[in-house]
Each structure stands twice: as C-alpha cells, then as structure tokens.
C-alpha cells in the first residue's frame, strides 16, 4: 500500500517537474522572442529615423 502510494507520488512529481520544465522553457523562449522582436523594431525604427534624417539633410 505504502509502496504504491510512493510510486504514484514520485510519478506525479516527475510529471509535474516535466510540465514545469516545459513551462519554464516556453517562458524563456517567449521572453527571448519578445526581446528579439523589440530589438528588431528598435533597429527598424532607428534605420528609418536615420534615413529620414539623411533625407532631410540632403534636401537642404
């Protein structure tokens, strides 16, 4: 009785650990993606600003 209860408990812990690990991995990927996206938008924005500044300077 005790042994089967322990086995069930350890299996539940293993499943919970796996689910937690997957959630942590997914969360880390989401954060990485958000940072990459923000950097990409920032790079695009600064490139557009530089092009606009360059264009305004060249027309003067």
C-alpha distance matrix in Angstrom:
0.0 3.8 5.5 5.4 6.3 8.7 10.0 10.8 12.3 14.4 15.5 16.6 18.4 20.0 21.3 22.5 24.2 25.8 27.0 28.3 30.1 31.7 32.8 34.2 36.0 37.3 38.5 40.3 41.9 43.1 44.6 46.2 47.6 48.9 50.6 52.1 53.3 54.8 56.6 57.8 59.2 60.8 62.3 63.7 65.0 66.7 68.2 69.5 70.9 72.5 74.1 75.3 76.7 78.3 79.8 81.2 82.7 84.3 85.9 87.7
3.8 0.0 3.8 5.6 5.1 6.1 8.6 9.9 10.4 12.2 14.2 15.2 16.3 18.2 19.9 20.7 22.1 24.1 25.5 26.3 28.1 30.0 31.0 32.2 34.1 35.7 36.6 38.2 40.1 41.3 42.5 44.2 45.8 47.0 48.6 50.2 51.5 52.9 54.5 56.0 57.4 58.8 60.3 61.9 63.1 64.7 66.3 67.7 69.0 70.5 72.2 73.5 74.7 76.3 78.0 79.3 80.7 82.3 84.1 85.7
5.5 3.8 0.0 3.8 5.4 5.1 6.2 8.7 9.8 10.5 12.2 14.2 15.2 16.4 18.3 19.7 20.7 22.4 24.2 25.2 26.5 28.4 29.9 31.0 32.5 34.3 35.5 36.9 38.6 40.1 41.4 42.8 44.4 45.9 47.4 48.7 50.3 51.8 53.2 54.6 56.2 57.6 59.0 60.6 62.0 63.5 64.9 66.5 67.8 69.2 70.9 72.3 73.6 75.0 76.7 78.2 79.5 81.0 82.8 84.6
5.4 5.6 3.8 0.0 3.8 5.4 4.9 6.1 8.5 9.8 10.4 12.2 14.1 15.1 16.4 18.1 19.6 20.9 22.3 23.9 25.3 26.8 28.2 29.7 31.2 32.6 34.0 35.7 37.2 38.5 40.1 41.6 42.9 44.4 46.1 47.4 48.7 50.4 52.0 53.1 54.7 56.2 57.7 59.0 60.5 62.2 63.5 64.9 66.4 67.9 69.4 70.8 72.2 73.7 75.2 76.7 78.2 79.6 81.3 83.1
6.3 5.1 5.4 3.8 0.0 3.8 5.4 5.1 6.1 8.6 9.9 10.5 12.2 14.2 15.3 16.2 18.0 19.8 20.9 22.0 23.9 25.6 26.5 28.0 29.9 31.2 32.2 34.0 35.8 36.8 38.3 40.0 41.4 42.7 44.4 45.9 47.1 48.6 50.3 51.6 53.0 54.5 56.1 57.5 58.8 60.4 62.0 63.3 64.6 66.3 67.8 69.1 70.5 72.1 73.6 75.0 76.5 78.0 79.7 81.4
8.7 6.1 5.1 5.4 3.8 0.0 3.8 5.5 5.0 6.1 8.5 9.8 10.4 12.1 14.1 15.0 16.1 18.1 19.7 20.5 22.0 24.1 25.2 26.2 28.0 29.7 30.8 32.2 34.1 35.4 36.7 38.2 39.9 41.2 42.7 44.2 45.7 47.1 48.6 50.0 51.6 52.9 54.4 56.0 57.3 58.8 60.3 61.9 63.1 64.6 66.3 67.6 68.9 70.4 72.1 73.5 74.8 76.4 78.2 79.8
10.0 8.6 6.2 4.9 5.4 3.8 0.0 3.8 5.4 5.2 6.1 8.6 9.8 10.5 12.3 14.1 15.1 16.4 18.2 19.6 20.8 22.4 24.0 25.3 26.7 28.3 29.8 31.2 32.7 34.2 35.7 37.0 38.5 40.1 41.7 42.9 44.4 46.0 47.5 48.7 50.4 51.9 53.2 54.7 56.2 57.7 59.1 60.6 62.1 63.5 65.0 66.5 67.9 69.2 70.8 72.4 73.8 75.2 77.0 78.8
10.8 9.9 8.7 6.1 5.1 5.5 3.8 0.0 3.8 5.5 5.1 6.1 8.6 9.8 10.5 12.1 14.0 15.2 16.3 17.9 19.7 21.0 22.2 23.9 25.4 26.6 28.0 29.8 31.3 32.5 34.2 35.7 37.0 38.4 40.2 41.5 42.7 44.4 46.1 47.2 48.6 50.3 51.8 53.1 54.5 56.2 57.6 58.9 60.4 62.0 63.4 64.8 66.3 67.8 69.2 70.7 72.2 73.7 75.3 77.2
12.3 10.4 9.8 8.5 6.1 5.0 5.4 3.8 0.0 3.8 5.4 5.1 6.1 8.6 9.9 10.4 12.0 14.1 15.1 16.0 17.9 19.8 20.6 21.9 23.9 25.3 26.3 28.0 29.8 30.9 32.3 34.0 35.5 36.7 38.3 39.9 41.2 42.6 44.3 45.7 47.1 48.5 50.1 51.6 52.8 54.4 56.0 57.4 58.7 60.3 61.9 63.1 64.5 66.1 67.6 69.0 70.4 72.0 73.7 75.4
14.4 12.2 10.5 9.8 8.6 6.1 5.2 5.5 3.8 0.0 3.8 5.4 5.0 6.1 8.6 9.7 10.2 12.1 14.1 14.9 16.1 18.1 19.6 20.5 22.1 23.9 25.1 26.4 28.2 29.7 31.0 32.3 34.0 35.5 36.9 38.3 39.8 41.3 42.7 44.1 45.8 47.1 48.5 50.1 51.5 53.0 54.4 56.0 57.4 58.8 60.4 61.8 63.1 64.5 66.2 67.7 69.0 70.5 72.4 74.1
15.5 14.2 12.2 10.4 9.9 8.5 6.1 5.1 5.4 3.8 0.0 3.8 5.4 5.0 6.2 8.5 9.6 10.5 12.2 13.9 15.1 16.4 18.1 19.6 20.8 22.3 23.9 25.4 26.8 28.3 30.0 31.2 32.6 34.2 35.9 37.0 38.4 40.2 41.7 42.8 44.4 46.0 47.3 48.7 50.3 51.9 53.2 54.6 56.2 57.6 59.0 60.5 62.0 63.3 64.8 66.5 67.9 69.2 71.0 72.9
16.6 15.2 14.2 12.2 10.5 9.8 8.6 6.1 5.1 5.4 3.8 0.0 3.8 5.4 5.1 6.0 8.4 9.8 10.4 11.9 13.9 15.2 16.1 17.9 19.6 20.7 22.0 23.9 25.4 26.4 28.1 29.8 31.0 32.3 34.2 35.6 36.7 38.3 40.1 41.2 42.6 44.2 45.8 47.1 48.4 50.2 51.6 52.9 54.3 56.0 57.5 58.7 60.2 61.8 63.2 64.6 66.2 67.7 69.3 71.1
18.4 16.3 15.2 14.1 12.2 10.4 9.8 8.6 6.1 5.0 5.4 3.8 0.0 3.8 5.5 5.0 5.9 8.4 9.7 10.1 11.9 14.0 14.9 15.9 17.8 19.5 20.4 21.9 23.9 25.1 26.3 27.9 29.6 30.8 32.3 33.9 35.3 36.7 38.3 39.7 41.2 42.5 44.1 45.6 46.9 48.5 50.0 51.5 52.8 54.3 55.9 57.3 58.5 60.1 61.7 63.1 64.5 66.1 67.8 69.5
20.0 18.2 16.4 15.1 14.2 12.1 10.5 9.8 8.6 6.1 5.0 5.4 3.8 0.0 3.8 5.4 5.0 6.1 8.5 9.7 10.3 12.2 14.0 15.0 16.2 18.1 19.6 20.8 22.3 24.0 25.4 26.6 28.2 29.9 31.3 32.5 34.0 35.7 37.1 38.3 40.1 41.5 42.7 44.3 45.8 47.3 48.6 50.2 51.7 53.0 54.6 56.1 57.4 58.8 60.4 62.0 63.3 64.7 66.6 68.4
21.3 19.9 18.3 16.4 15.3 14.1 12.3 10.5 9.9 8.6 6.2 5.1 5.5 3.8 0.0 3.8 5.4 5.1 6.1 8.5 9.8 10.5 12.1 14.0 15.2 16.3 18.0 19.8 20.9 22.2 24.1 25.5 26.6 28.2 30.1 31.2 32.4 34.2 35.8 36.8 38.4 40.1 41.4 42.7 44.2 46.0 47.2 48.6 50.2 51.7 53.1 54.5 56.0 57.4 58.8 60.4 62.0 63.3 65.0 66.9
22.5 20.7 19.7 18.1 16.2 15.0 14.1 12.1 10.4 9.7 8.5 6.0 5.0 5.4 3.8 0.0 3.8 5.4 5.0 5.9 8.4 9.8 10.3 12.0 14.0 15.0 16.0 18.0 19.7 20.6 22.1 23.9 25.2 26.4 28.2 29.7 30.9 32.4 34.1 35.4 36.8 38.3 39.9 41.3 42.5 44.3 45.8 47.1 48.4 50.1 51.6 52.9 54.3 55.9 57.3 58.7 60.3 61.8 63.5 65.2
24.2 22.1 20.7 19.6 18.0 16.1 15.1 14.0 12.0 10.2 9.6 8.4 5.9 5.0 5.4 3.8 0.0 3.8 5.4 5.0 6.0 8.5 9.7 10.3 12.0 14.0 15.0 16.2 18.1 19.6 20.8 22.2 23.9 25.3 26.7 28.1 29.7 31.2 32.6 34.0 35.6 36.9 38.3 40.0 41.4 42.8 44.3 45.9 47.2 48.6 50.2 51.7 52.9 54.4 56.0 57.5 58.8 60.3 62.2 63.9
25.8 24.1 22.4 20.9 19.8 18.1 16.4 15.2 14.1 12.1 10.5 9.8 8.4 6.1 5.1 5.4 3.8 0.0 3.8 5.4 5.0 6.1 8.5 9.8 10.4 12.1 14.0 15.2 16.4 18.1 19.8 20.8 22.2 24.1 25.6 26.6 28.1 29.9 31.3 32.3 34.1 35.7 36.9 38.3 40.0 41.5 42.7 44.3 45.9 47.2 48.6 50.2 51.6 52.9 54.5 56.1 57.5 58.8 60.7 62.5
27.0 25.5 24.2 22.3 20.9 19.7 18.2 16.3 15.1 14.1 12.2 10.4 9.7 8.5 6.1 5.0 5.4 3.8 0.0 3.8 5.4 5.1 6.1 8.5 9.8 10.4 12.0 14.1 15.2 16.2 18.2 19.7 20.7 22.2 24.2 25.3 26.4 28.2 29.9 30.9 32.4 34.1 35.5 36.7 38.2 40.0 41.3 42.6 44.2 45.8 47.1 48.5 50.0 51.5 52.9 54.4 56.0 57.4 59.0 60.9
28.3 26.3 25.2 23.9 22.0 20.5 19.6 17.9 16.0 14.9 13.9 11.9 10.1 9.7 8.5 5.9 5.0 5.4 3.8 0.0 3.8 5.4 5.0 6.0 8.5 9.7 10.3 12.1 14.1 15.0 16.3 18.1 19.6 20.7 22.3 24.0 25.2 26.6 28.3 29.7 31.1 32.5 34.1 35.6 36.8 38.4 40.0 41.4 42.7 44.3 45.9 47.2 48.5 50.1 51.6 53.0 54.5 56.0 57.8 59.4
30.1 28.1 26.5 25.3 23.9 22.0 20.8 19.7 17.9 16.1 15.1 13.9 11.9 10.3 9.8 8.4 6.0 5.0 5.4 3.8 0.0 3.8 5.4 5.1 6.0 8.5 9.7 10.4 12.2 14.1 15.2 16.3 18.1 19.8 21.0 22.2 23.9 25.5 26.8 28.1 29.9 31.2 32.5 34.1 35.6 37.0 38.4 40.1 41.4 42.7 44.4 45.9 47.2 48.5 50.2 51.8 53.0 54.5 56.4 58.1
31.7 30.0 28.4 26.8 25.6 24.1 22.4 21.0 19.8 18.1 16.4 15.2 14.0 12.2 10.5 9.8 8.5 6.1 5.1 5.4 3.8 0.0 3.8 5.4 5.0 6.0 8.4 9.7 10.4 12.1 14.1 15.1 16.1 18.1 19.8 20.7 22.0 24.0 25.4 26.3 28.1 29.8 30.9 32.3 33.9 35.6 36.7 38.2 39.8 41.3 42.6 44.1 45.7 46.9 48.4 50.1 51.5 52.8 54.6 56.5
32.8 31.0 29.9 28.2 26.5 25.2 24.0 22.2 20.6 19.6 18.1 16.1 14.9 14.0 12.1 10.3 9.7 8.5 6.1 5.0 5.4 3.8 0.0 3.8 5.4 5.0 6.0 8.5 9.8 10.3 12.2 14.0 15.0 16.2 18.2 19.6 20.6 22.2 24.0 25.2 26.5 28.1 29.7 31.0 32.3 34.1 35.5 36.8 38.2 39.9 41.3 42.6 44.1 45.6 47.1 48.5 50.1 51.6 53.2 55.0
34.2 32.2 31.0 29.7 28.0 26.2 25.3 23.9 21.9 20.5 19.6 17.9 15.9 15.0 14.0 12.0 10.3 9.8 8.5 6.0 5.1 5.4 3.8 0.0 3.8 5.4 5.0 6.1 8.6 9.7 10.5 12.1 14.0 15.2 16.4 18.1 19.6 20.9 22.4 23.9 25.5 26.7 28.2 29.9 31.1 32.6 34.2 35.7 36.9 38.4 40.1 41.4 42.7 44.2 45.9 47.3 48.6 50.2 52.0 53.6
36.0 34.1 32.5 31.2 29.9 28.0 26.7 25.4 23.9 22.1 20.8 19.6 17.8 16.2 15.2 14.0 12.0 10.4 9.8 8.5 6.0 5.0 5.4 3.8 0.0 3.8 5.4 5.1 6.2 8.6 9.9 10.5 12.1 14.2 15.3 16.3 18.0 19.8 20.9 22.1 24.1 25.4 26.5 28.2 29.8 31.2 32.4 34.1 35.6 36.9 38.4 40.0 41.3 42.6 44.3 45.9 47.2 48.5 50.5 52.2
37.3 35.7 34.3 32.6 31.2 29.7 28.3 26.6 25.3 23.9 22.3 20.7 19.5 18.1 16.3 15.0 14.0 12.1 10.4 9.7 8.5 6.0 5.0 5.4 3.8 0.0 3.8 5.4 5.1 6.1 8.7 9.8 10.3 12.2 14.2 15.1 16.1 18.1 19.7 20.6 22.1 23.9 25.2 26.4 28.0 29.8 31.0 32.3 34.0 35.5 36.8 38.2 39.8 41.2 42.6 44.2 45.7 47.0 48.7 50.7
38.5 36.6 35.5 34.0 32.2 30.8 29.8 28.0 26.3 25.1 23.9 22.0 20.4 19.6 18.0 16.0 15.0 14.0 12.0 10.3 9.7 8.4 6.0 5.0 5.4 3.8 0.0 3.8 5.4 5.0 6.2 8.5 9.7 10.5 12.3 14.1 15.1 16.3 18.2 19.6 20.8 22.3 24.0 25.4 26.5 28.2 29.9 31.2 32.4 34.1 35.7 36.9 38.3 39.9 41.4 42.7 44.2 45.8 47.5 49.2
40.3 38.2 36.9 35.7 34.0 32.2 31.2 29.8 28.0 26.4 25.4 23.9 21.9 20.8 19.8 18.0 16.2 15.2 14.1 12.1 10.4 9.7 8.5 6.1 5.1 5.4 3.8 0.0 3.8 5.4 5.1 6.1 8.5 9.8 10.6 12.1 14.0 15.2 16.4 18.0 19.8 20.8 22.2 24.0 25.4 26.6 28.2 29.9 31.1 32.4 34.1 35.6 36.8 38.2 40.0 41.4 42.6 44.2 46.1 47.7
41.9 40.1 38.6 37.2 35.8 34.1 32.7 31.3 29.8 28.2 26.8 25.4 23.9 22.3 20.9 19.7 18.1 16.4 15.2 14.1 12.2 10.4 9.8 8.6 6.2 5.1 5.4 3.8 0.0 3.8 5.4 5.0 6.0 8.5 9.8 10.3 11.9 14.0 15.1 16.0 18.0 19.5 20.5 22.0 23.8 25.3 26.4 28.0 29.6 30.9 32.3 33.9 35.3 36.6 38.1 39.8 41.2 42.5 44.3 46.2
43.1 41.3 40.1 38.5 36.8 35.4 34.2 32.5 30.9 29.7 28.3 26.4 25.1 24.0 22.2 20.6 19.6 18.1 16.2 15.0 14.1 12.1 10.3 9.7 8.6 6.1 5.0 5.4 3.8 0.0 3.8 5.4 5.0 6.1 8.6 9.7 10.3 12.1 14.0 15.0 16.2 18.0 19.6 20.7 22.0 23.9 25.3 26.5 28.0 29.7 31.0 32.3 33.9 35.4 36.8 38.2 39.8 41.3 42.9 44.7
44.6 42.5 41.4 40.1 38.3 36.7 35.7 34.2 32.3 31.0 30.0 28.1 26.3 25.4 24.1 22.1 20.8 19.8 18.2 16.3 15.2 14.1 12.2 10.5 9.9 8.7 6.2 5.1 5.4 3.8 0.0 3.8 5.4 5.0 6.2 8.5 9.7 10.4 12.2 14.0 15.2 16.2 18.0 19.7 20.7 22.2 23.9 25.4 26.4 28.0 29.8 31.0 32.2 33.9 35.5 36.8 38.2 39.9 41.6 43.2
46.2 44.2 42.8 41.6 40.0 38.2 37.0 35.7 34.0 32.3 31.2 29.8 27.9 26.6 25.5 23.9 22.2 20.8 19.7 18.1 16.3 15.1 14.0 12.1 10.5 9.8 8.5 6.1 5.0 5.4 3.8 0.0 3.8 5.5 5.2 6.1 8.5 9.9 10.5 12.1 14.1 15.1 16.2 18.1 19.6 20.8 22.1 24.0 25.3 26.5 28.2 29.8 30.9 32.2 34.0 35.6 36.8 38.2 40.2 41.9
47.6 45.8 44.4 42.9 41.4 39.9 38.5 37.0 35.5 34.0 32.6 31.0 29.6 28.2 26.6 25.2 23.9 22.2 20.7 19.6 18.1 16.1 15.0 14.0 12.1 10.3 9.7 8.5 6.0 5.0 5.4 3.8 0.0 3.8 5.5 5.0 5.9 8.4 9.7 10.2 12.0 13.9 15.0 16.1 17.9 19.6 20.6 22.1 23.8 25.2 26.5 28.0 29.6 30.8 32.3 34.0 35.4 36.7 38.5 40.4
48.9 47.0 45.9 44.4 42.7 41.2 40.1 38.4 36.7 35.5 34.2 32.3 30.8 29.9 28.2 26.4 25.3 24.1 22.2 20.7 19.8 18.1 16.2 15.2 14.2 12.2 10.5 9.8 8.5 6.1 5.0 5.5 3.8 0.0 3.8 5.4 5.0 6.0 8.5 9.7 10.4 12.0 14.0 15.1 16.1 18.0 19.6 20.7 22.0 23.8 25.4 26.4 27.9 29.6 31.0 32.3 33.9 35.5 37.1 38.8
50.6 48.6 47.4 46.1 44.4 42.7 41.7 40.2 38.3 36.9 35.9 34.2 32.3 31.3 30.1 28.2 26.7 25.6 24.2 22.3 21.0 19.8 18.2 16.4 15.3 14.2 12.3 10.6 9.8 8.6 6.2 5.2 5.5 3.8 0.0 3.8 5.4 5.1 6.0 8.4 9.8 10.3 12.0 14.0 15.0 16.1 18.0 19.6 20.6 22.0 23.9 25.2 26.2 27.8 29.6 30.9 32.2 33.8 35.7 37.2
52.1 50.2 48.7 47.4 45.9 44.2 42.9 41.5 39.9 38.3 37.0 35.6 33.9 32.5 31.2 29.7 28.1 26.6 25.3 24.0 22.2 20.7 19.6 18.1 16.3 15.1 14.1 12.1 10.3 9.7 8.5 6.1 5.0 5.4 3.8 0.0 3.8 5.5 5.1 6.0 8.6 9.7 10.3 12.1 13.9 15.1 16.2 18.1 19.6 20.6 22.2 23.9 25.2 26.3 28.0 29.8 31.0 32.3 34.2 36.0
53.3 51.5 50.3 48.7 47.1 45.7 44.4 42.7 41.2 39.8 38.4 36.7 35.3 34.0 32.4 30.9 29.7 28.1 26.4 25.2 23.9 22.0 20.6 19.6 18.0 16.1 15.1 14.0 11.9 10.3 9.7 8.5 5.9 5.0 5.4 3.8 0.0 3.8 5.4 5.0 6.1 8.4 9.7 10.4 12.0 14.0 15.1 16.2 18.0 19.6 20.8 22.1 23.8 25.2 26.5 28.1 29.7 31.0 32.7 34.6
54.8 52.9 51.8 50.4 48.6 47.1 46.0 44.4 42.6 41.3 40.2 38.3 36.7 35.7 34.2 32.4 31.2 29.9 28.2 26.6 25.5 24.0 22.2 20.9 19.8 18.1 16.3 15.2 14.0 12.1 10.4 9.9 8.4 6.0 5.1 5.5 3.8 0.0 3.8 5.4 5.1 6.0 8.5 9.8 10.3 12.0 14.0 15.1 16.1 17.9 19.6 20.6 21.9 23.7 25.2 26.4 27.9 29.6 31.2 32.8
56.6 54.5 53.2 52.0 50.3 48.6 47.5 46.1 44.3 42.7 41.7 40.1 38.3 37.1 35.8 34.1 32.6 31.3 29.9 28.3 26.8 25.4 24.0 22.4 20.9 19.7 18.2 16.4 15.1 14.0 12.2 10.5 9.7 8.5 6.0 5.1 5.4 3.8 0.0 3.8 5.5 4.9 6.0 8.5 9.6 10.3 12.0 13.9 14.9 16.0 17.9 19.5 20.5 21.8 23.7 25.2 26.3 27.9 29.8 31.4
57.8 56.0 54.6 53.1 51.6 50.0 48.7 47.2 45.7 44.1 42.8 41.2 39.7 38.3 36.8 35.4 34.0 32.3 30.9 29.7 28.1 26.3 25.2 23.9 22.1 20.6 19.6 18.0 16.0 15.0 14.0 12.1 10.2 9.7 8.4 6.0 5.0 5.4 3.8 0.0 3.8 5.4 5.0 6.1 8.4 9.9 10.4 12.1 14.0 15.1 16.3 18.1 19.6 20.7 22.1 24.0 25.4 26.5 28.4 30.3
59.2 57.4 56.2 54.7 53.0 51.6 50.4 48.6 47.1 45.8 44.4 42.6 41.2 40.1 38.4 36.8 35.6 34.1 32.4 31.1 29.9 28.1 26.5 25.5 24.1 22.1 20.8 19.8 18.0 16.2 15.2 14.1 12.0 10.4 9.8 8.6 6.1 5.1 5.5 3.8 0.0 3.8 5.4 5.0 5.9 8.5 9.7 10.3 12.0 14.0 15.1 16.1 17.9 19.5 20.6 22.1 23.9 25.2 26.7 28.6
60.8 58.8 57.6 56.2 54.5 52.9 51.9 50.3 48.5 47.1 46.0 44.2 42.5 41.5 40.1 38.3 36.9 35.7 34.1 32.5 31.2 29.8 28.1 26.7 25.4 23.9 22.3 20.8 19.5 18.0 16.2 15.1 13.9 12.0 10.3 9.7 8.4 6.0 4.9 5.4 3.8 0.0 3.8 5.4 5.0 6.0 8.4 9.7 10.3 12.0 14.0 15.0 16.0 17.8 19.5 20.6 22.0 23.8 25.5 27.0
62.3 60.3 59.0 57.7 56.1 54.4 53.2 51.8 50.1 48.5 47.3 45.8 44.1 42.7 41.4 39.9 38.3 36.9 35.5 34.1 32.5 30.9 29.7 28.2 26.5 25.2 24.0 22.2 20.5 19.6 18.0 16.2 15.0 14.0 12.0 10.3 9.7 8.5 6.0 5.0 5.4 3.8 0.0 3.8 5.4 5.2 6.0 8.5 9.8 10.4 12.1 14.0 15.0 16.1 18.0 19.7 20.7 22.0 24.1 25.8
63.7 61.9 60.6 59.0 57.5 56.0 54.7 53.1 51.6 50.1 48.7 47.1 45.6 44.3 42.7 41.3 40.0 38.3 36.7 35.6 34.1 32.3 31.0 29.9 28.2 26.4 25.4 24.0 22.0 20.7 19.7 18.1 16.1 15.1 14.0 12.1 10.4 9.8 8.5 6.1 5.0 5.4 3.8 0.0 3.8 5.5 5.1 6.1 8.5 9.8 10.4 12.1 14.0 15.0 16.2 18.1 19.7 20.7 22.4 24.5
65.0 63.1 62.0 60.5 58.8 57.3 56.2 54.5 52.8 51.5 50.3 48.4 46.9 45.8 44.2 42.5 41.4 40.0 38.2 36.8 35.6 33.9 32.3 31.1 29.8 28.0 26.5 25.4 23.8 22.0 20.7 19.6 17.9 16.1 15.0 13.9 12.0 10.3 9.6 8.4 5.9 5.0 5.4 3.8 0.0 3.8 5.4 5.1 6.1 8.5 9.8 10.4 12.0 13.9 15.0 16.2 18.0 19.6 21.0 22.7
66.7 64.7 63.5 62.2 60.4 58.8 57.7 56.2 54.4 53.0 51.9 50.2 48.5 47.3 46.0 44.3 42.8 41.5 40.0 38.4 37.0 35.6 34.1 32.6 31.2 29.8 28.2 26.6 25.3 23.9 22.2 20.8 19.6 18.0 16.1 15.1 14.0 12.0 10.3 9.9 8.5 6.0 5.2 5.5 3.8 0.0 3.8 5.4 4.9 6.0 8.4 9.6 10.2 11.8 13.8 15.0 16.0 17.8 19.7 21.1
68.2 66.3 64.9 63.5 62.0 60.3 59.1 57.6 56.0 54.4 53.2 51.6 50.0 48.6 47.2 45.8 44.3 42.7 41.3 40.0 38.4 36.7 35.5 34.2 32.4 31.0 29.9 28.2 26.4 25.3 23.9 22.1 20.6 19.6 18.0 16.2 15.1 14.0 12.0 10.4 9.7 8.4 6.0 5.1 5.4 3.8 0.0 3.8 5.4 5.0 6.1 8.5 9.7 10.2 12.0 14.0 15.1 16.1 18.2 20.1
69.5 67.7 66.5 64.9 63.3 61.9 60.6 58.9 57.4 56.0 54.6 52.9 51.5 50.2 48.6 47.1 45.9 44.3 42.6 41.4 40.1 38.2 36.8 35.7 34.1 32.3 31.2 29.9 28.0 26.5 25.4 24.0 22.1 20.7 19.6 18.1 16.2 15.1 13.9 12.1 10.3 9.7 8.5 6.1 5.1 5.4 3.8 0.0 3.8 5.4 5.0 6.0 8.5 9.6 10.3 12.1 14.0 15.1 16.4 18.5
70.9 69.0 67.8 66.4 64.6 63.1 62.1 60.4 58.7 57.4 56.2 54.3 52.8 51.7 50.2 48.4 47.2 45.9 44.2 42.7 41.4 39.8 38.2 36.9 35.6 34.0 32.4 31.1 29.6 28.0 26.4 25.3 23.8 22.0 20.6 19.6 18.0 16.1 14.9 14.0 12.0 10.3 9.8 8.5 6.1 4.9 5.4 3.8 0.0 3.8 5.4 5.0 6.0 8.4 9.7 10.4 12.0 14.0 15.3 16.8
72.5 70.5 69.2 67.9 66.3 64.6 63.5 62.0 60.3 58.8 57.6 56.0 54.3 53.0 51.7 50.1 48.6 47.2 45.8 44.3 42.7 41.3 39.9 38.4 36.9 35.5 34.1 32.4 30.9 29.7 28.0 26.5 25.2 23.8 22.0 20.6 19.6 17.9 16.0 15.1 14.0 12.0 10.4 9.8 8.5 6.0 5.0 5.4 3.8 0.0 3.8 5.4 5.0 5.9 8.4 9.8 10.3 11.9 14.2 15.6
74.1 72.2 70.9 69.4 67.8 66.3 65.0 63.4 61.9 60.4 59.0 57.5 55.9 54.6 53.1 51.6 50.2 48.6 47.1 45.9 44.4 42.6 41.3 40.1 38.4 36.8 35.7 34.1 32.3 31.0 29.8 28.2 26.5 25.4 23.9 22.2 20.8 19.6 17.9 16.3 15.1 14.0 12.1 10.4 9.8 8.4 6.1 5.0 5.4 3.8 0.0 3.8 5.4 5.0 6.0 8.5 9.8 10.3 12.2 14.4
75.3 73.5 72.3 70.8 69.1 67.6 66.5 64.8 63.1 61.8 60.5 58.7 57.3 56.1 54.5 52.9 51.7 50.2 48.5 47.2 45.9 44.1 42.6 41.4 40.0 38.2 36.9 35.6 33.9 32.3 31.0 29.8 28.0 26.4 25.2 23.9 22.1 20.6 19.5 18.1 16.1 15.0 14.0 12.1 10.4 9.6 8.5 6.0 5.0 5.4 3.8 0.0 3.8 5.4 5.0 6.1 8.5 9.8 10.7 12.6
76.7 74.7 73.6 72.2 70.5 68.9 67.9 66.3 64.5 63.1 62.0 60.2 58.5 57.4 56.0 54.3 52.9 51.6 50.0 48.5 47.2 45.7 44.1 42.7 41.3 39.8 38.3 36.8 35.3 33.9 32.2 30.9 29.6 27.9 26.2 25.2 23.8 21.9 20.5 19.6 17.9 16.0 15.0 14.0 12.0 10.2 9.7 8.5 6.0 5.0 5.4 3.8 0.0 3.8 5.4 5.1 6.1 8.5 10.0 11.0
78.3 76.3 75.0 73.7 72.1 70.4 69.2 67.8 66.1 64.5 63.3 61.8 60.1 58.8 57.4 55.9 54.4 52.9 51.5 50.1 48.5 46.9 45.6 44.2 42.6 41.2 39.9 38.2 36.6 35.4 33.9 32.2 30.8 29.6 27.8 26.3 25.2 23.7 21.8 20.7 19.5 17.8 16.1 15.0 13.9 11.8 10.2 9.6 8.4 5.9 5.0 5.4 3.8 0.0 3.8 5.5 5.1 6.1 8.7 10.2
79.8 78.0 76.7 75.2 73.6 72.1 70.8 69.2 67.6 66.2 64.8 63.2 61.7 60.4 58.8 57.3 56.0 54.5 52.9 51.6 50.2 48.4 47.1 45.9 44.3 42.6 41.4 40.0 38.1 36.8 35.5 34.0 32.3 31.0 29.6 28.0 26.5 25.2 23.7 22.1 20.6 19.5 18.0 16.2 15.0 13.8 12.0 10.3 9.7 8.4 6.0 5.0 5.4 3.8 0.0 3.8 5.4 5.1 6.3 8.9
81.2 79.3 78.2 76.7 75.0 73.5 72.4 70.7 69.0 67.7 66.5 64.6 63.1 62.0 60.4 58.7 57.5 56.1 54.4 53.0 51.8 50.1 48.5 47.3 45.9 44.2 42.7 41.4 39.8 38.2 36.8 35.6 34.0 32.3 30.9 29.8 28.1 26.4 25.2 24.0 22.1 20.6 19.7 18.1 16.2 15.0 14.0 12.1 10.4 9.8 8.5 6.1 5.1 5.5 3.8 0.0 3.8 5.5 5.4 6.6
82.7 80.7 79.5 78.2 76.5 74.8 73.8 72.2 70.4 69.0 67.9 66.2 64.5 63.3 62.0 60.3 58.8 57.5 56.0 54.5 53.0 51.5 50.1 48.6 47.2 45.7 44.2 42.6 41.2 39.8 38.2 36.8 35.4 33.9 32.2 31.0 29.7 27.9 26.3 25.4 23.9 22.0 20.7 19.7 18.0 16.0 15.1 14.0 12.0 10.3 9.8 8.5 6.1 5.1 5.4 3.8 0.0 3.8 5.5 5.4
84.3 82.3 81.0 79.6 78.0 76.4 75.2 73.7 72.0 70.5 69.2 67.7 66.1 64.7 63.3 61.8 60.3 58.8 57.4 56.0 54.5 52.8 51.6 50.2 48.5 47.0 45.8 44.2 42.5 41.3 39.9 38.2 36.7 35.5 33.8 32.3 31.0 29.6 27.9 26.5 25.2 23.8 22.0 20.7 19.6 17.8 16.1 15.1 14.0 11.9 10.3 9.8 8.5 6.1 5.1 5.5 3.8 0.0 3.8 5.5
85.9 84.1 82.8 81.3 79.7 78.2 77.0 75.3 73.7 72.4 71.0 69.3 67.8 66.6 65.0 63.5 62.2 60.7 59.0 57.8 56.4 54.6 53.2 52.0 50.5 48.7 47.5 46.1 44.3 42.9 41.6 40.2 38.5 37.1 35.7 34.2 32.7 31.2 29.8 28.4 26.7 25.5 24.1 22.4 21.0 19.7 18.2 16.4 15.3 14.2 12.2 10.7 10.0 8.7 6.3 5.4 5.5 3.8 0.0 3.8
87.7 85.7 84.6 83.1 81.4 79.8 78.8 77.2 75.4 74.1 72.9 71.1 69.5 68.4 66.9 65.2 63.9 62.5 60.9 59.4 58.1 56.5 55.0 53.6 52.2 50.7 49.2 47.7 46.2 44.7 43.2 41.9 40.4 38.8 37.2 36.0 34.6 32.8 31.4 30.3 28.6 27.0 25.8 24.5 22.7 21.1 20.1 18.5 16.8 15.6 14.4 12.6 11.0 10.2 8.9 6.6 5.4 5.5 3.8 0.0
